[in-house]
Amino acid sequence: MSEHYCHAIGCKVAVPPERLFCLLHWYSTPMPLRARVWATYQNGQCDGYPPPSEAWHQAADAAISFVAMREIKLLVMDFFKGDEAKTNLWFKTRNPLLGELVPEDMAAIGVHYVEKLHRFVFSQLAENPPEVST
């Protein structure tokens, strides 16, 4: 049987199959989202019977998107040296490198767009690391 991992984007922590996240990511998710994930979870869905419901997928995607957007915001804020105004502007501005999408709106479009944003931010930071103050 293959190992099951935390569904937070980029997390490699092994978790039991009935868990969506590792403890760090689970408890960084707001209580209403956690409650929604648990309320829609059905015993046995990890084994395929019953299959996960559409409601569970929607709750899980919302939780995954929330965690990823929070982590992305912290990375962007770090790039802008803690400048909240610049960070907020970046999240509210259409970006030609993201197909003219507004980063802040990508979570509403779907978790796959959040994954795209996550990859984009990591690749941009790798190519353009923040300057270190001396």
N, C-alpha and C positions, 0 to 999 in steps of 0.2 A: 504494500500500500504506500502511495506517495505521501510525502509530508505536506501539511497544509500551512500556509503562511498568512501573516497579517495582511489584510487587504489595503492598508494605507500605502499609497504610491511610494515605491522605493524601499519599503520596510521588508527586511528579510528574517524577522523573528517568527519562529515556528509556534503555532498555536493549535489547540484542539480544533477539529473540523467544525464544531458547532459555534466557534467564536469568529466574529468578523475581524476583530483587531487584537493586537497585543494589549497588555494592560495600559501602557503609556498612551497609545492612541485611543483606546476605549474611554479612558477617563478624561481625555482632552476633548471628547465629543460632548456637546451639551446634553443634559439629562433628557429633554424631550425627544431628541433624535435617538438616543440609546433606547428609550422606552418604545419608540416606534419600531426599531429593529427587533426588539424582543417580542413585541405584541404581534408581529407578523411572522415570526419564526415558528416553524412547525417541527416537532420532534420527528427525526428520521430524514429530514430534507437533505442532510449532509450525505446520506447514503443513496439519495435519489428517489426515495419514496416516503412521503409524497414529494414531488418536485417542488423547489422553491416557488412561492407564489409571486405574481407580479407586484403585489403590495410589498413583499419582502425585498424584491429587487429594487423597487423605488426607494424604500427606506435605507437600504444598504448603500445605494448610489448617492443619496443625499448625505449620508454620514461620511462616505469616502470623499465626496466633493468638499464638504466642510473642512475636514482635517487637511486636505491638500491645499485648499485656498488659504487656510491659516498659516501653513508652513511656507507657502509661496510668498505671502505678504511679509513674513519675517525675513525671508531672503532678500526681497526687493528693498525692504526698509534698511537692512544691513548694507546693501549696495549704496543706498543714498545716505549712509552714515547716520541713520536714525531720524532723518528728516521726514516727518509724517506728511507734510504738505506735498513734497515731491512724490512720495510713495502713493498717496491718494490720487494725485494727478495722473501718475503712470497707470493706475488701475482703472481710471475713468476716461482714458484717451484711446481713440481708435489706433490700432497698431498695424501698419502695413505688413510687418513680418508675421502677423497672425491673421492674414487675410482680411484686414480692416476690421477685425473684431475688437471689442472693448474687453480687456482682460476681466474686469469685474462681472461682465455679463456671461462669461464662459461657463460658470457653474450652473446657471439657469438653463443653458442649452443642453448640457448633459455631462456625465462623468468622463466621457471620452475626450471632450474638449478640455476638461480640467487636466487630464493626463497629458494632452498636447501642450497646454500652458506650462505644466510642470517640466516637461522635457525641454521646452523652449527656454525657460528661465535658467535651468541648470546648464544648458549648452551656452547661453549668453554669458553666464557667470564664469564658465570655464574659459571662454574666449576673452572676456573682459573682466578680470578679477578686480574687486574694489581696491582702491589705493590704500596702502597702509600708512598711517600717520607716523611720523618719526619724532 
